Amino acid sequence: MALMRLTLESRRLRLMAPHSRAVLKNEVHELILTDDQNAAPEKIVNRVSYVGFVEIKRGGVIVTGDKVFVEEKHLGELAGFDITHMPNHMNIVVKSAKRDVHGLSLSDRVVVTQTRRGFVFKKTRSNR
C-alpha cells in the first residue's frame, strides 16, 4: 500500500504485553523492522526501519515468533506490537538480522506464517 524508507536509531518504541493480535481483512497496519535481537513484548525497541503500510487480505491471529516473508524472502520473525496510532493502525514489529528495506516494491506480497504452537489445558477435577 505504501513504502517508507525511514531509519531511526532511538525510536523508543514500547512493545505491548500481549503476544498475539487479531487482524481483520482490509485493515491497514504498519510494518517495522528492528535488528534488536532482544525485541519482545514489554521491551523498548530503539533501532528501527519503517517498511511501510500493508493491507490485510486474509484476517487471522498473528503471534510473536511467527515468520514474516516478503514474496519468497524471509524478512524475520514477529517481535511484537505497538498501538500508539490506534485506531488508525497498529505497528507490527519484525525482528530481522538487518534493517534493510531496499529492493521492496508496492506490489510485493507480505506473508506471516505460523510457527509451531502448542496449547496447554489445565485439567480440572470432575464433580463425579
C-alpha positions as CSV (number, residue, x, y, z in Angstrom):
1,M,0.0,0.0,0.0
2,A,2.8,2.4,0.9
3,L,6.6,2.0,1.1
4,M,8.7,4.0,3.6
5,R,12.4,4.3,3.8
6,L,13.0,5.9,7.2
7,T,15.5,4.5,9.7
8,L,15.8,5.7,13.3
9,E,18.4,4.8,16.0
10,S,16.5,5.9,19.1
11,R,12.7,5.4,18.4
12,R,11.9,4.2,22.0
13,L,9.0,2.1,20.7
14,R,7.5,0.2,23.7
15,L,6.1,-3.2,22.6
16,M,2.8,-4.1,24.3
17,A,2.5,-7.1,26.6
18,P,0.2,-9.3,24.5
19,H,2.0,-11.8,22.3
20,S,-0.9,-12.0,19.8
21,R,-3.2,-9.8,17.9
22,A,-6.2,-10.4,15.7
23,V,-6.0,-8.7,12.3
24,L,-9.1,-8.3,10.2
25,K,-9.5,-8.4,6.4
26,N,-9.0,-5.0,4.8
27,E,-7.3,-3.4,7.9
28,V,-4.2,-1.4,7.2
29,H,-1.2,-1.7,9.6
30,E,2.4,-0.6,9.5
31,L,5.3,-3.0,9.2
32,I,8.5,-2.0,11.1
33,L,11.9,-3.8,11.1
34,T,14.4,-3.9,14.0
35,D,17.8,-5.6,14.3
36,D,17.5,-5.6,18.1
37,Q,17.5,-9.3,18.8
38,N,16.1,-8.7,22.3
39,A,13.0,-7.1,20.9
40,A,10.0,-8.8,22.5
41,P,6.7,-7.9,24.2
42,E,7.1,-5.3,27.0
43,K,10.6,-4.3,25.7
44,I,11.7,-1.0,24.3
45,V,13.0,-1.0,20.7
46,N,15.2,1.8,19.5
47,R,16.8,0.8,16.2
48,V,14.0,0.6,13.6
49,S,13.4,0.9,9.9
50,Y,9.9,1.6,8.6
51,V,9.0,-0.8,5.8
52,G,5.6,0.6,5.0
53,F,1.8,0.1,5.3
54,V,0.2,-3.2,4.4
55,E,-3.4,-4.2,3.8
56,I,-4.6,-7.4,5.4
57,K,-6.0,-9.6,2.7
58,R,-7.0,-12.5,5.0
59,G,-7.8,-12.0,8.6
60,G,-6.4,-14.1,11.4
61,V,-4.3,-14.1,14.5
62,I,-0.6,-13.3,14.4
63,V,1.7,-14.2,17.2
64,T,5.2,-13.2,18.3
65,G,7.7,-15.7,16.7
66,D,5.6,-16.1,13.5
67,K,7.8,-15.9,10.4
68,V,7.4,-12.9,8.1
69,F,8.1,-13.2,4.3
70,V,8.1,-10.6,1.5
71,E,7.4,-12.6,-1.6
72,E,9.7,-15.6,-1.1
73,K,12.3,-13.7,1.0
74,H,12.4,-14.4,4.8
75,L,12.2,-10.9,6.4
76,G,12.3,-12.0,10.0
77,E,10.2,-13.0,13.0
78,L,7.3,-11.2,14.6
79,A,8.7,-9.4,17.7
80,G,5.7,-7.6,19.0
81,F,3.1,-4.9,18.5
82,D,2.7,-1.2,19.3
83,I,-0.7,0.6,19.3
84,T,0.4,4.2,19.6
85,H,-1.5,5.1,16.4
86,M,-4.7,3.1,17.1
87,P,-7.4,3.2,16.0
88,N,-5.7,4.4,12.8
89,H,-3.2,1.5,12.5
90,M,-1.1,-0.9,14.6
91,N,2.7,-1.1,14.3
92,I,3.8,-4.7,13.7
93,V,7.5,-5.0,14.6
94,V,9.6,-7.7,12.9
95,K,12.9,-8.8,14.3
96,S,15.5,-9.2,11.5
97,A,19.2,-9.7,11.1
98,K,19.4,-6.3,9.5
99,R,17.1,-3.4,8.8
100,D,17.5,-3.3,5.1
101,V,14.2,-2.3,3.4
102,H,15.7,-1.7,-0.1
103,G,14.5,-3.7,-3.0
104,L,10.9,-3.9,-1.9
105,S,8.1,-2.8,-4.1
106,L,4.4,-1.8,-3.6
107,S,3.3,-5.0,-5.4
108,D,5.2,-7.3,-3.1
109,R,3.1,-9.8,-1.0
110,V,3.8,-10.0,2.7
111,V,3.0,-13.3,4.3
112,V,3.0,-14.2,8.0
113,T,3.3,-18.0,8.7
114,Q,2.6,-19.6,12.0
115,T,5.3,-21.2,14.0
116,R,4.5,-24.4,15.7
117,R,2.2,-23.6,18.6
118,G,1.1,-25.8,21.4
119,F,-1.6,-25.2,23.9
120,V,-1.7,-26.4,27.5
121,F,-5.1,-27.1,29.0
122,K,-5.3,-27.3,32.8
123,K,-7.2,-30.4,34.0
124,T,-10.0,-29.7,36.4
125,R,-11.4,-32.1,38.9
126,S,-14.6,-33.7,37.8
127,N,-17.7,-33.4,40.0
128,R,-18.3,-37.1,39.8
